[in-house]
Amino acid sequence: MLSRKTSVRRALRLGALGAILAACGGSGPHVDAPRATEASAQATRRVRFHLVAPESGHEHEIDVFVPSGTPPREGYPVVLALDGNRVSALLEEALGAGARLDVAVVALGYRGTRDFAVRERAFDYTPTTREGLRAPDPLSSERENGGAEAFLRFVEEVVKPEVARRAPIDWRRSTLFGHSYGGLFVLYAMLERPRAFARYVAVDPSLWWRDAQLFERLMREAPPEGVELELVQANPDLPHETAGRTPERVELRQRLHAALPADAYAQLTARYGARYRYEAAHHHGSLFAASLRALLGFDPPVEAR
């Protein structure tokens, strides 16, 4: 572990060097030796390690942010957040500006990227088709869908134990957080393993995916008992400019979204007794950071509508 007097800049350089030197590959989950760095002036500890998912072969970078001070006897409550590369960047910025963490955060990302790993997440965060098959992603035929079952198994059987080796975590007080396709995975995980997490937070989930396939399942199956679900919706009427957002892409998304009932969130909220929040000031893209900051207590959330 680096001393408290070691600068953040030096810590990040060392972390980057370790990532380059770490080995990857093999049929089983490859695990790097843990490294800890100081992530903020409040001495929040960050431990970074890498795993290779045995079924998909995807190389994952995992950051575990642990609050300062003496941990609770039963361990810290924890948020496991998907799209971990963006999560880590957001936390580094917030902690560097003086924010404090009251929970541990596991940022589950992909190795070698500071943004979305588009191909990997399109596979890991989506279920198979109704026929149980892998299939091209509706948004791009160059990407494949259908890896959610294996990814959930990886989270439960590999990621959680490896995190627990490095930090005192109370998984009984855990939250799974995901946005867009990540939000779709959150809902899938809730159905498949409702006891895996205490709370499920789905932020603007891609409920339209494959003719609203998962939404139909959510409305068809009996809600798991004791599940705490939070749904956060972006303002669909706000302009959302992203790279490659051509008129053709906009039209494609509109066609795909048409498969979802206009009152889909209301239906899910009523059926699952979910906590629902509408973020009128945010479009789909900006809601990622806003909802995570609200969840971690960095910013006050907008009141539920």
LOMISE-267897 format. One record per residue (C-alpha): residue number from 0; residue in one letter; x, y, z. Coordinates in Angstrom, 1 decimal. Last residue first. Layout:
N
seq	type	east	north	up
NUM	A	X	Y	Z
...
// end
This chain:
305
seq	type	east	north	up
304	R	-42.5	12.0	-9.5
303	A	-39.6	11.0	-7.3
302	E	-37.7	14.0	-5.9
301	V	-34.5	14.9	-7.8
300	P	-31.5	13.3	-6.1
299	P	-29.2	15.2	-3.8
298	D	-25.6	15.1	-5.1
297	F	-22.6	13.2	-3.7
296	G	-24.8	10.8	-1.8
295	L	-23.5	7.7	-3.5
294	L	-26.9	7.1	-5.2
293	A	-27.1	10.7	-6.2
292	R	-23.6	10.7	-7.8
291	L	-24.5	7.5	-9.6
290	S	-27.8	8.9	-10.9
289	A	-26.1	12.1	-12.2
288	A	-23.2	10.2	-13.8
287	F	-25.3	7.9	-15.8
286	L	-28.1	10.4	-16.4
285	S	-26.0	12.4	-18.8
284	G	-26.3	9.8	-21.6
283	H	-30.1	9.2	-21.4
282	H	-31.0	12.8	-21.2
281	H	-31.1	14.7	-17.9
280	A	-33.0	17.6	-16.4
279	A	-36.3	15.8	-16.1
278	E	-34.8	13.0	-14.0
277	Y	-37.8	10.8	-13.2
276	R	-37.5	8.7	-10.1
275	Y	-39.4	5.4	-9.3
274	R	-39.1	3.3	-6.1
273	A	-40.4	-0.1	-7.1
272	G	-43.4	-1.9	-5.7
271	Y	-42.7	-4.6	-8.3
270	R	-45.9	-4.5	-10.2
269	A	-46.8	-0.8	-9.7
268	T	-43.3	0.4	-10.6
267	L	-43.1	-1.9	-13.5
266	Q	-46.4	-0.8	-15.0
265	A	-45.6	2.9	-14.4
264	Y	-42.2	2.5	-16.1
263	A	-43.7	0.8	-19.1
262	D	-46.4	3.5	-19.5
261	A	-45.5	4.3	-23.2
260	P	-45.4	0.6	-24.0
259	L	-42.1	-0.5	-25.5
258	A	-41.9	-1.8	-29.0
257	A	-41.6	1.8	-30.3
256	H	-38.2	2.1	-28.7
255	L	-36.7	0.0	-31.5
254	R	-38.2	2.1	-34.2
253	Q	-37.0	5.3	-32.5
252	R	-33.5	3.9	-32.1
251	L	-33.3	3.1	-35.8
250	E	-34.5	6.6	-36.7
249	V	-31.9	8.1	-34.6
248	R	-29.2	5.9	-36.1
247	E	-30.3	6.9	-39.6
246	P	-30.3	10.6	-38.7
245	T	-26.6	10.1	-37.5
244	R	-25.5	9.8	-33.9
243	G	-22.0	8.8	-34.7
242	A	-20.5	10.7	-31.7
241	T	-23.2	11.6	-29.3
240	E	-25.8	14.4	-29.0
239	H	-28.8	13.7	-26.8
238	P	-31.5	16.3	-27.2
237	L	-34.0	16.2	-24.3
236	D	-37.4	14.6	-25.0
235	P	-36.6	11.2	-23.6
234	N	-36.1	12.7	-20.1
233	A	-34.2	10.0	-18.2
232	Q	-35.8	7.4	-16.0
231	V	-34.5	5.9	-12.7
230	L	-36.0	2.7	-11.5
229	E	-35.2	1.4	-8.0
228	L	-36.0	-2.2	-7.0
227	E	-35.9	-3.8	-3.5
226	V	-36.7	-7.5	-3.7
225	G	-38.4	-9.1	-0.7
224	E	-40.4	-11.6	-2.7
223	P	-39.5	-12.1	-6.3
222	P	-42.1	-10.6	-8.7
221	A	-44.2	-13.3	-10.4
220	E	-43.4	-13.6	-14.0
219	R	-45.3	-12.1	-17.0
218	M	-44.6	-8.4	-16.5
217	L	-40.9	-8.9	-16.0
216	R	-40.8	-11.3	-18.9
215	E	-42.5	-8.8	-21.2
214	F	-40.0	-6.2	-20.1
213	L	-37.2	-8.6	-20.9
212	Q	-38.4	-9.1	-24.5
211	A	-39.2	-5.5	-25.2
210	D	-39.0	-6.1	-29.0
209	R	-35.3	-7.1	-28.7
208	W	-34.3	-4.3	-26.3
207	W	-37.0	-1.7	-25.6
206	L	-36.3	-2.1	-21.9
205	S	-32.9	-0.6	-22.3
204	P	-32.6	0.5	-18.7
203	D	-32.8	4.2	-17.9
202	V	-31.0	3.6	-14.6
201	A	-31.7	0.2	-13.0
200	V	-30.9	0.1	-9.3
199	Y	-31.3	-3.3	-7.7
198	R	-31.2	-3.7	-3.9
197	A	-30.3	-6.5	-1.5
196	F	-28.1	-8.3	-4.0
195	A	-27.7	-12.0	-5.0
194	R	-31.0	-12.9	-3.4
193	P	-33.1	-12.1	-6.6
192	R	-30.9	-14.4	-8.7
191	E	-32.5	-14.8	-12.1
190	L	-35.2	-12.1	-11.9
189	M	-33.0	-9.5	-10.2
188	A	-30.1	-10.4	-12.5
187	Y	-32.2	-9.7	-15.6
186	L	-33.3	-6.3	-14.1
185	V	-29.7	-5.3	-13.4
184	F	-28.7	-6.6	-16.9
183	L	-31.1	-4.2	-18.5
182	G	-29.7	-1.4	-16.4
181	G	-26.3	-2.2	-17.7
180	Y	-27.7	-2.1	-21.3
179	S	-28.8	1.5	-20.3
178	H	-27.3	2.1	-16.8
177	G	-26.4	-0.3	-14.1
176	F	-26.2	-0.5	-10.3
175	L	-26.3	-3.6	-8.1
174	T	-26.7	-2.8	-4.4
173	S	-25.3	-4.7	-1.4
172	R	-26.2	-4.8	2.2
171	R	-26.2	-8.6	2.6
170	W	-22.9	-8.5	0.6
169	D	-21.2	-7.1	3.7
168	I	-17.7	-6.3	2.5
167	P	-14.4	-6.1	4.3
166	A	-11.9	-5.5	1.4
165	R	-9.4	-7.5	-0.6
164	R	-10.4	-11.1	-0.2
163	A	-14.1	-10.1	-0.4
162	V	-13.5	-8.5	-3.8
161	E	-12.2	-11.8	-5.1
160	P	-15.1	-13.7	-3.6
159	K	-17.6	-11.3	-5.3
158	V	-15.9	-11.3	-8.7
157	V	-15.6	-15.1	-9.2
156	E	-18.8	-17.0	-8.4
155	E	-21.4	-14.3	-8.3
154	V	-20.1	-11.9	-10.8
153	F	-18.9	-14.6	-13.2
152	R	-22.3	-16.4	-12.9
151	L	-24.0	-13.1	-13.8
150	F	-21.7	-12.8	-16.8
149	A	-22.4	-16.3	-18.0
148	E	-26.2	-15.7	-17.9
147	A	-25.8	-12.2	-19.4
146	G	-23.8	-13.4	-22.5
145	G	-26.5	-13.2	-25.2
144	N	-25.8	-10.3	-27.6
143	E	-23.3	-10.0	-30.4
142	R	-21.9	-6.8	-31.9
141	E	-21.1	-6.2	-35.6
140	S	-24.8	-6.3	-36.4
139	S	-25.2	-3.0	-34.6
138	L	-28.1	-1.5	-32.6
137	P	-30.2	-4.7	-32.6
136	D	-27.2	-6.7	-31.3
135	P	-26.6	-9.8	-33.3
134	A	-27.9	-13.0	-31.7
133	R	-27.1	-15.6	-29.1
132	L	-29.8	-18.2	-28.7
131	G	-32.1	-19.2	-25.9
130	E	-35.2	-19.2	-28.1
129	R	-36.5	-16.0	-26.4
128	T	-33.2	-14.5	-27.4
127	T	-30.1	-14.7	-25.1
126	P	-29.7	-12.2	-22.3
125	T	-27.8	-8.9	-22.6
124	Y	-25.2	-7.2	-20.3
123	D	-22.2	-9.4	-21.2
122	F	-22.6	-9.2	-25.0
121	A	-23.3	-5.5	-25.5
120	R	-20.9	-4.8	-22.6
119	E	-18.0	-6.5	-24.5
118	R	-18.6	-4.9	-27.8
117	V	-19.0	-1.4	-26.5
116	A	-16.3	-1.2	-23.9
115	F	-17.6	2.1	-22.6
114	D	-15.0	4.6	-21.5
113	R	-11.6	4.5	-19.9
112	T	-10.5	1.3	-21.7
111	G	-7.7	-1.1	-21.3
110	R	-9.3	-3.7	-19.1
109	Y	-13.0	-3.8	-18.7
108	G	-15.2	-2.5	-15.9
107	L	-16.6	-3.5	-12.5
106	A	-16.4	-0.6	-10.2
105	V	-16.9	-2.0	-6.7
104	V	-17.9	0.8	-4.4
103	A	-17.7	0.6	-0.6
102	V	-20.1	2.7	1.3
101	D	-19.9	6.0	3.2
100	L	-17.8	7.7	0.6
99	R	-16.6	11.3	0.9
98	A	-16.5	14.1	-1.6
97	G	-13.5	16.5	-1.5
96	A	-12.8	17.4	-5.1
95	G	-10.4	14.5	-5.5
94	L	-13.1	12.2	-4.3
93	A	-15.5	13.5	-7.0
92	E	-13.0	13.3	-9.8
91	E	-11.6	9.9	-8.8
90	L	-15.2	8.6	-8.3
89	L	-16.3	9.7	-11.8
88	A	-13.3	8.1	-13.4
87	S	-13.8	4.9	-11.5
86	V	-17.5	4.8	-12.5
85	R	-16.6	5.4	-16.2
84	N	-14.3	2.4	-16.2
83	G	-16.8	0.4	-14.1
82	D	-19.5	0.2	-16.7
81	L	-21.3	-1.8	-14.0
80	A	-21.5	-0.7	-10.4
79	L	-21.4	-3.0	-7.4
78	V	-22.5	-0.8	-4.5
77	V	-21.4	-2.0	-1.1
76	P	-22.3	-1.9	2.6
75	Y	-19.1	-2.2	4.5
74	G	-18.2	-5.1	6.7
73	E	-20.0	-7.0	9.6
72	R	-17.9	-5.4	12.3
71	P	-18.2	-2.0	10.6
70	P	-14.9	-0.8	9.0
69	T	-12.5	1.5	10.9
68	G	-11.8	4.7	9.0
67	S	-11.6	5.6	5.4
66	P	-14.2	4.3	2.9
65	V	-13.2	1.5	0.5
64	F	-13.1	2.0	-3.3
63	V	-12.7	-1.4	-5.1
62	D	-11.5	-1.0	-8.7
61	I	-12.0	-4.0	-11.0
60	E	-10.5	-4.3	-14.5
59	H	-12.0	-7.1	-16.6
58	E	-10.5	-9.0	-19.5
57	H	-13.2	-10.8	-21.4
56	G	-12.7	-14.5	-22.1
55	S	-16.4	-15.0	-22.3
54	E	-16.6	-18.2	-20.2
53	P	-13.6	-17.9	-17.9
52	A	-13.9	-14.2	-17.2
51	V	-10.4	-12.8	-17.0
50	L	-9.8	-10.9	-13.8
49	H	-7.8	-7.7	-13.0
48	F	-7.1	-5.9	-9.7
47	R	-7.3	-2.4	-8.3
46	V	-7.6	-1.5	-4.7
45	R	-8.6	2.1	-3.9
44	R	-8.5	3.4	-0.3
43	T	-10.4	6.6	0.6
42	A	-7.7	8.6	2.3
41	Q	-9.9	11.7	2.8
40	A	-7.6	13.7	0.4
39	S	-8.8	11.3	-2.2
38	A	-8.0	8.0	-4.1
37	E	-5.1	6.7	-2.0
36	T	-3.8	3.6	-3.8
35	A	-3.9	-0.1	-3.2
34	R	-2.6	-2.9	-5.4
33	P	-3.9	-6.4	-5.4
32	A	-2.0	-9.2	-7.2
31	D	-3.6	-10.0	-10.5
30	V	-6.2	-12.7	-10.9
29	H	-6.8	-14.8	-14.0
28	P	-10.2	-16.5	-14.1
27	G	-9.8	-20.0	-15.7
26	S	-9.0	-21.0	-19.2
25	G	-5.9	-18.9	-19.5
24	G	-5.3	-15.3	-20.4
23	C	-3.8	-12.2	-18.8
22	A	-0.5	-11.2	-17.2
21	A	0.0	-8.0	-15.3
20	L	2.9	-5.8	-16.5
19	I	0.7	-3.2	-18.2
18	A	-1.8	-3.0	-15.4
17	G	1.1	-2.6	-12.9
16	L	2.4	0.3	-14.8
15	A	-1.0	2.0	-14.9
14	G	-1.4	1.6	-11.1
13	L	2.1	2.9	-10.6
12	R	1.3	6.0	-12.6
11	L	-2.0	6.4	-10.7
10	A	-0.2	6.3	-7.4
9	R	2.4	8.9	-8.6
8	R	-0.3	11.3	-9.6
7	V	-2.2	10.7	-6.4
6	S	0.8	11.8	-4.4
5	T	2.5	9.6	-1.8
4	K	2.2	11.1	1.7
3	R	-0.6	8.7	2.7
2	S	1.8	5.8	2.1
1	L	1.3	3.5	-0.8
0	M	0.0	0.0	0.0
// end
